Amino acid sequence: MAGRILVLDDEENYAEMLHDLLRENNYRVDMATRPERAIDQLKEIPYDLVISDYKMPVMDGAEFLRKARELYPNLPFILVSGLMNTPELVKVANMSVTLVMEKPLDTAAFLAHVAKFAEQMTDEEKEAFDSEHSPDDAPAVDNDLGCPEEPRFFSAGCATSTRFMQAAWNISQNSTSLFILEPVGGDATLAVKDISSWRGNQDKPIQEFAFGDFTTADTSKLNELLTDEEHSDVLLICLSAINQVSEAQTHLAKILQSIESAKNALFVYVLQDPDSDMQFLQQADSLGCILPPLCKRPIDIAQYAHRFARLLADSTGKSRVAEFTQEAVYALLAFEWQGNYQQLQTVISAAVKASKDAPIGREVLADELDESVVTDPEVRLTKFVEKAQAEQLKDELIASGDSVVALARRLGLGSTVENEDDLKRLPLLNPKLSNL
């Protein structure tokens, strides 16, 4: 009889995607979204393979692996993670994990590895298994909180990115307009492509307008575009100033009155303005969301970098160029990416060309980046801590009206704190700071 696979991921949509992929390829598959439930299933069912996410609440992939190994010391274990070559994954690799694979998965490679550990079902076994596990038995997905499926174009490896996609999708379901504030060089257009696909447009092209061109467009042409089955029913309009948000809302109201087909369309307005967060939200009302810069989405940096490298390597037949050394990954994460997604594309494209037939190393990236890069993961972590702490303390200072010295005294942080730099150097894990 064919073997059995357990899939564990706290992101229900992703767990179901893996579940469906494996079932389509005739594997017996069960899924879990909580590690503690997965442990219970391991106690009840003799699995041939476990596929698990790493970053999960309550119990991470390393702890889950340790508990699973207590039950089955030799059980094959594939760990799936959005970020490779980090100290925590090195730790997991030393715990006899069978294989570590990167999100987003290379489907062909993933299935090839699965085939090494689990046998596929015969047609008769699949029919019997399907009858035992009807769709009614599957856990329900809360679509009010999540997205229909894993994004294909936009990288949502970080919780920050996931929350953005969830907010954008929820707005798109309840309104004819969606306003997005993105940093210069951002990847909002990729998010729009996913939203368009989720609306049933698959890969139909999305018409893009500058705001001025959109407001002067003839209504008959807009109606023709919205009824054209070759194009998406999502229209992308690029704004150049914060005051255009209210103008866009007014203009959209006129369009909805004059064009019947517009009522079923989605108008996405993208504004690039780094200094207008609060003003944007006020003017966009409940119809707007903010896309964080790439430097605050480290997993997305790694995913995009690997994606670009793989696409370019495939086009040239140089598979080794799609790989990064550990030091190169740290360098990518350490860089601030002021140009965001577009800058990352440019850098990776140049690095792939410069690497010839070898994996991309730190030295190649250093040649492409216009500032020094950090290769030490501990230094990178320190930078994240300082930045997070600085933002946290800045908010507290603004809210309280305290001086730096007064805030330090109130929180009992010591008499040596005299300025903001002193505050930044305090450990983020200090309970006094954690309770702010």
Secondary structure, 3 states (H helix, E strand, C coil): CCCEEEEECCCHHHHHHHHHHHHHCCCEEEEECCHHHHHHHHHHCCCCEEEEECCCCCCCHHHHHHHHHHHCCCCCEEEEECCCCCHHHHHHHCCCCCEEEECCCCHHHHHHHHHHHCCCCCHHHHHHHHHHCCHHHCCCCCCCCCCCCCCCCCCCCCHHHHHHHHHHHHHHHHCCEEEEEECCCCCHHHHHHHHHHHHHHCCCCCEEEEHHHHHHCCHHHHHHHHHCCCCCCEEEEEECCCCHHHHHHHHHHHHHHHCHHHHHCEEEEEEECCCCHHHHHHHHHHHEEECCCHHHCHHHHHHHHHHHHHHHHHHHCCHHHHCECHHHHHHHHHCCCCCHHHHHHHHHHHHHHHHCCCCECHHHHHHHCCCCCCCCHHHHHHHHHHHHHHHHHHHHHHHHCCCHHHHHHHHCCCCCCCCHHHHHHCCCCCHHHHCC
